[in-house]
Amino acid sequence: MTSSELPTDWWTTEHVRAYLASVGVPISRATWASYVSRGQAPAPDRMFGRSPAWRPKTIQQWQASRPRRGTSVD
């Protein structure tokens, strides 16, 4: 799935993973779940039953602000 094929309203975990892969940062389902549980990823914007969902802009902004490997934080 390419980023242009992703829904424009809500992204599930699989949509988030597809987006991250499309921008060159593929991660496993377990890694994403760990990020969410540790607060390293944005909290879900909404829950559909027990399934978390995010607005695309939430994930895109989070990804854009993530520190990159090899960069220092002063």
N, C-alpha and C positions, 0 to 999 in steps of 0.2 A: 504494500500500500504506500503510495507516495503522499506527500503532504497535501497535494491538491485534491486527493481523493478522500481526505479526512472530513468528518462531519464538521459543520460550522457552529453547532449549538453546544453539545456536550461531548467530552472525550472520556472514554473508559480507560482502564489501565492499558488495555491492548492498543487503543488509539494513541495514548501517550507514548508507549514504547515504539509504535510505528513512526510517530513524529520524530522522536529522538534518533531513531535509526536513519531517518531521511535527512537529518542534519549532521550525520556522521558520529553520533554518540549512542550506539546500540547498547542497551542494557537488558539484563534478564528480568523476568517477572519477579524473582526473589530479590534482586537488587532494588527494583522499584518499591516493592513492599517494605524493604528495610529502610529506604529513604523516607517513605511516608511515616512509618512507625517511629522513627528517630527524629522526625521534624526537619529532615534535610530537604524534603520536597514540600511544596505547598499543600496545605490542608485541602481536602476536597471542597469544592464549591457547593456540592449537593450530594446527598445520598439517595439512591434509588433502591429502596429496601436496604440490603446490606452491601450494595455495590457503590463504591465511590465514583464520582464524576467531577470533571474539571471543565471550566470554560477554556477554550483554546488559548485565549489571551493570557490567562493565568500561567499556563505551562510555557508559552512562548516567552513571556517576561522572565519567568524563573530561569529558563534555559539561557537567556541572554545575559543574565546577571551572575551566573555560576562562575566561580573561579576556574580557571583553566589549569590543567596540569603543567607544571613548570613555571607558573607565575608566583610571585611572592606577594604576600599581603603584609603591608607595613602598618 
